Structure formats: C-alpha cells, structure tokens
Amino acid sequence: MKNINYLIQYIIIIFLFLIFKCIGHKIAINLSGYIFTIFGPLFRSKKIIFNNFDKVFPKINIKQKKRLLKEMWFGYGQIFSEYVFIKKFRDSKKFRQKIIIKNKEILNQIKLDKEPVIFISGHFNNFELMAQSIELYGIDLATVYRPLNNKLLNPIMENIRKKYICKNQIKKGISGTKKLLQYFKKNTSVAMMIDQRVSEGINVDFFGQKALTTTIPAQFVKKFKSKIVPVHIERTKENKFIITFFKPLVFLETNSIREITLQLNKLLEKMIMINPSQWIWTHNRWK
C-alpha cells in the first residue's frame, strides 16, 4: 500500500512540476501556494500544527491560528514550486537579482580566513536558497539534508540539490555525521538546520518547552573551536528574498554542550519570530 501511495505522489508531483515549468515562476508560486492551502491540511495533521502554535503563542485565538496556518501553507506551496526554478536561481542574473544578501562582509571574512565554519538556520521560506547562495559566493560548502521517505521522489530531489543547490550533500544520521566531520577537516564549511527533532539530540528548552535538539554545532565548538554563523532568509511581498548573515557567535571555553545548544535554540526562536508564518510548523518538534 505504501508503494502505491508513493507512486501516486510521484505522478502528481511530476505532473505539477511540468505545469509549473510551462506557466513560469510568477504564476507558479501563486498557483502552488493556493494548492497547498487547500490540500496541505489533508496530508499533515492540523492538530500537531495547532499544538505547536499553542506552545509558542499561548494567547493566540482560533481566528489567528487559521490565518497563520493559511499563510504557512501558502508559503510551503511557494517553496515547493520553486524547485522547478532552482537552476535559474543559480544561473540566471534575473533570478539572482531576487536575492538580497545582508552583511556580505561576514562572508568575505570567512573567505579571507580560509577556515571552515558552521552555518546554522531553520526551515524558513525559501531555505534552499541559503546554501545555494553561500556556495555561489565562493565558499566551499557541504550541507546536511534529510532524505525523502518516498523512494521514487528522493533520487530526483537529491539530483536537484547536488546540481543546483550545493554539490556536497550529507545525509542526516550517524553515517552522515562522520562524513560531515571528514568535510570539515578538509576545510569545507557546513550548513545545517537545527530546528527539527533528532533522536540523537538532547532535551533543551525551545519556546519554554523541552525539545530534542541536535548537539552537532556545539560539539564542533568544543572540539574545534568552530565559529557558528547564523543565517536567516525571508520572502518579501515582492517575492524577493532577504538572506541575513549574522556575526559569528562567541562562546566561552567553560560553556558546556548543553549551554551552547540552548543559546542556539534561543537564537532560532528570535529568527522564527521575525516572520512566524514563514517557518514550517508541520514538524512534531516537541514530541
């Protein structure tokens, strides 16, 4: 039954990708946004999303929840459609002009120092453009990703990521962590999302609730004295993107892995609050 579902998903997604390619970026992101607004709630539990809202916004009312839910699904749909145009975001001057990079001097300094750093962020709108922009800036980069459950779609997404987003892709997991270490020792910087629940993480406060959180960035700080560079992306009303690079974080030698991980979660909270509807709330973050 699972394989049949995967096949149906594959056919639908390939069909939509063909339509998006034909109608162009401007129309595609709006069409896809509306499609996800209608059908997204059928595939992901609204209960989980609303519970997440309650944890972060305890005073939010049902009307506000529904508006935030609708805006999130619309943005999710926009991200989905833009995989069709990800090559243009890399190669086309017209599409690159849609991306505004703030604090370029931080990237310039990383290039001058010739030392690898850990870029951290979350699943914001459109998160794939962050790693793509770092690599295009001339920084040797490897990025951590979670393979899709659908075995038919995953090879397509892996190919898109390797060709047009970041050539060095590391699968999430124990074997991936070893590969990440290998890249880092070869002076390759690493980009990773820290907003998803991980089984090998530790329970650290996140919006007032304990949440399993990855300790990989903190371990690199302790072992290699690595610099942690936070990155945030936001879609504007004109469908441009503002990618902000923050100053490398400074930690004390006495800071423990738990203390560092907590600081990173607090920073992630601030990023989410910049524009809550542009964070993907579907993850069962506090399970």
C-alpha positions in Angstrom: 0.0 0.0 0.0 2.8 2.4 0.9 4.5 1.8 -2.5 1.2 2.6 -4.3 0.9 5.8 -2.3 4.5 6.7 -3.2 3.7 6.1 -6.9 0.6 8.3 -6.8 2.6 11.1 -5.1 5.3 10.7 -7.7 2.9 11.1 -10.6 1.1 14.1 -9.0 4.4 15.9 -8.2 5.9 15.3 -11.7 2.7 16.5 -13.3 2.7 19.7 -11.1 6.4 20.3 -11.9 5.6 20.1 -15.6 2.8 22.6 -15.2 4.9 25.0 -13.2 7.6 24.9 -15.8 5.2 25.8 -18.5 3.4 28.7 -16.7 6.6 30.3 -15.3 7.7 31.4 -11.9 5.4 34.3 -11.1 2.2 32.3 -11.8 3.5 29.0 -10.5 4.3 30.3 -7.0 0.8 31.6 -6.6 -0.9 28.6 -8.0 1.2 26.2 -5.9 0.5 28.4 -2.8 -3.2 28.0 -3.3 -2.9 24.3 -4.0 -1.1 23.8 -0.7 -3.5 26.0 1.2 -6.4 23.7 0.1 -4.7 20.3 0.1 -1.9 20.7 2.7 -4.1 20.2 5.7 -5.3 16.8 4.2 -1.7 15.4 4.4 -0.4 16.9 7.6 -2.1 16.9 11.0 -3.7 20.2 11.8 -3.7 19.1 15.4 0.1 19.0 15.5 0.4 22.4 13.9 -2.2 24.0 16.3 -0.4 22.4 19.3 2.8 23.9 18.1 1.1 27.3 17.8 -0.2 27.0 21.4 3.3 26.3 22.7 4.7 29.4 21.0 1.7 31.6 21.2 -0.3 30.6 24.3 -2.7 33.5 23.9 -3.5 33.1 20.2 -7.2 32.7 19.3 -8.7 30.3 16.7 -9.0 33.0 14.1 -5.3 33.9 14.4 -4.4 30.2 14.2 -6.3 29.8 11.0 -4.7 32.8 9.4 -1.2 31.7 10.4 -2.0 28.2 9.2 -3.2 29.5 5.8 -0.1 31.8 5.4 2.2 28.9 6.3 0.7 26.5 3.7 0.8 29.2 1.0 4.5 29.7 1.7 5.1 26.0 1.8 3.5 25.8 -1.7 5.7 28.6 -3.0 8.8 26.7 -1.8 7.6 23.5 -3.5 7.1 25.2 -6.9 10.5 26.9 -6.8 12.3 23.6 -7.0 11.4 23.8 -10.7 13.2 27.1 -11.0 16.1 26.4 -8.6 18.5 26.2 -11.6 17.5 29.7 -12.7 18.1 31.0 -9.1 21.7 29.7 -9.6 22.4 30.6 -13.2 20.1 33.5 -14.2 21.0 37.1 -13.5 17.3 38.0 -13.4 16.6 35.4 -10.7 19.8 36.2 -8.7 18.5 39.8 -8.5 15.6 38.5 -6.4 18.1 37.6 -3.7 19.4 40.4 -1.4 22.3 39.4 0.8 22.8 41.4 4.0 26.2 41.6 5.8 28.3 40.4 2.9 31.4 41.4 4.9 30.9 38.3 7.1 31.1 36.0 4.0 34.2 38.0 2.8 35.9 37.5 6.1 35.2 33.7 6.1 36.8 33.5 2.6 39.8 35.5 3.8 40.3 33.4 7.0 40.2 30.2 5.0 38.8 28.3 8.0 35.6 26.3 7.9 32.6 27.5 9.8 29.2 26.0 10.8 26.3 27.9 9.2 23.0 27.3 11.1 19.4 28.1 10.3 15.9 26.7 10.1 13.3 25.8 7.6 12.2 29.2 6.5 10.9 30.5 3.1 12.9 29.5 0.9 15.5 27.7 2.9 17.2 26.0 -0.1 18.5 29.4 -1.3 20.7 29.9 1.7 23.1 27.1 1.0 23.0 27.9 -2.8 24.0 31.5 -2.1 26.8 30.5 0.2 28.3 28.2 -2.4 27.8 30.7 -5.2 29.7 33.2 -3.0 32.8 31.0 -3.4 32.8 29.3 0.0 33.4 25.5 -0.1 30.3 24.1 1.5 28.6 20.8 2.5 25.0 20.8 3.6 23.1 18.3 5.7 19.7 17.1 4.4 17.0 14.6 5.3 16.2 12.1 2.5 12.5 12.0 1.5 10.6 8.9 2.6 9.3 8.5 -1.0 12.0 6.3 -2.7 10.7 7.4 -6.1 11.0 11.1 -5.5 14.1 11.1 -3.3 16.6 10.5 -6.2 15.1 13.4 -8.1 15.4 15.7 -5.1 18.9 14.6 -4.4 19.9 15.3 -8.0 18.4 18.8 -7.8 20.2 19.5 -4.6 23.6 18.3 -5.8 23.4 20.1 -9.2 21.8 23.4 -8.3 21.9 24.0 -4.5 25.1 22.6 -3.0 27.2 19.9 -4.6 28.3 18.4 -1.3 25.2 16.8 0.2 25.3 14.9 3.5 22.5 12.6 4.6 21.2 13.2 8.1 22.2 10.4 10.5 25.2 8.8 12.2 27.0 7.9 9.0 26.3 11.5 7.8 27.9 12.9 10.9 31.1 11.0 10.1 31.0 12.4 6.6 30.4 15.9 7.9 33.5 15.6 10.1 35.5 14.5 7.1 34.4 17.5 5.1 35.2 19.9 7.9 38.7 18.5 8.4 39.3 19.3 4.7 38.4 23.0 5.4 34.8 22.7 4.0 32.2 24.7 5.8 29.0 23.0 6.8 25.4 24.3 6.6 22.7 22.6 8.7 19.2 23.2 10.0 18.8 23.0 13.8 15.0 23.3 14.0 14.0 19.6 13.6 13.7 17.0 16.3 16.5 14.5 16.3 16.6 11.1 18.1 20.3 11.5 18.9 19.9 15.0 20.4 19.4 16.3 23.9 16.3 17.8 25.5 16.8 21.6 25.6 14.4 24.4 26.2 12.7 25.7 23.0 9.9 28.3 23.4 9.5 27.2 27.0 9.2 23.5 26.3 11.8 20.7 26.2 12.7 19.7 22.7 15.1 17.1 21.3 17.8 19.3 19.7 20.9 18.4 17.7 24.2 19.0 19.5 26.5 18.8 16.4 27.2 22.5 16.3 28.0 22.6 20.0 30.3 19.6 19.6 32.2 21.3 16.8 32.6 24.4 19.0 34.0 22.3 21.9 36.3 20.1 19.7 37.5 22.5 17.0 36.6 25.9 18.5 34.5 26.4 15.4 32.7 29.6 14.5 28.9 29.4 14.3 27.4 31.7 11.8 23.6 32.1 12.0 21.7 32.6 8.7 18.1 33.7 8.2 16.0 34.0 5.0 12.7 35.9 4.5 10.5 36.2 1.4 9.2 39.7 0.8 5.8 40.7 -0.6 7.5 41.3 -4.0 8.7 37.6 -3.9 12.3 38.7 -3.4 14.5 37.1 -0.7 16.5 38.7 2.1 19.3 36.5 3.3 20.9 37.8 6.5 24.2 36.6 7.8 24.8 37.3 11.5 28.2 37.8 13.2 29.9 34.5 14.3 28.8 33.6 17.8 31.3 33.7 20.6 31.2 31.1 23.3 33.3 30.8 26.5 35.6 27.8 26.9 33.6 27.0 30.0 30.3 26.7 28.1 29.0 23.2 28.0 27.4 21.5 25.0 24.0 21.9 26.7 24.6 25.6 27.3 25.7 26.2 23.7 22.8 24.2 22.3 20.4 26.3 24.4 21.9 29.5 23.1 21.4 28.3 19.6 17.8 27.5 20.3 17.2 30.9 21.7 18.6 32.4 18.6 16.4 30.2 16.5 13.4 31.5 18.4 14.3 35.1 17.5 14.6 34.1 13.8 11.2 32.4 13.9 9.6 35.5 15.5 10.8 37.7 12.7 8.0 36.3 10.5 6.3 33.3 12.1 4.2 32.4 9.1 7.4 31.7 7.1 8.6 28.9 9.4 7.4 25.4 8.6 5.2 24.4 11.6 4.4 20.9 10.5 7.2 19.2 12.3 6.3 17.5 15.5 9.0 19.5 17.2 8.1 18.9 20.9 7.2 15.2 20.7 
